[in-house]
Each structure stands twice: as structure tokens, then as C-alpha cells.
Amino acid sequence: MSTQSILYAFLGGAIVGAGVALLYAPQKGSDLRRRIKEILEKKGILCTESEIDALVEQLTADIED
């Protein structure tokens, strides 16, 4: 494996781990949705409240499967 491949694997794992940590962190649902919206806005992705709700529902269903 090249150094670049190892770096990409590490970064990918870190991103997935951060996402899972956000979903499993002991927070109220409204606080979690607000944090997700803020993170997406920092990345230049604008979402409505209903889109955030749908995203959280989808991620929760995927995790429970």
C-alpha cells in the first residue's frame, strides 16, 4: 500500500467515525439536527429543516439495519 492510500483510508475512517459519534452522542434530537445543519452550511450545503429531518431519519434507519 502506498502512503497516499493509507492516508485516504485513515481520513475516510475518521469521517465515518465522526458521523457515528455525532449520531450516538447523548444529545437532544433538536440539538443534533442544529449541529448537522451548521456543519452542512459550513461546507456550503444549504438544507431546510424538513431535509435535515429526512436525513436524520434515513441515517438512523441505516444504522439500525
Buried (B, 14 or more C-beta within 10 A) or exposed (E): EEEEEEEEEEEEEEEEEEBEEBBEEEEEEEEBBBEBBEEBEEEEEEBEEEEBEEBBEEBEEEEEE
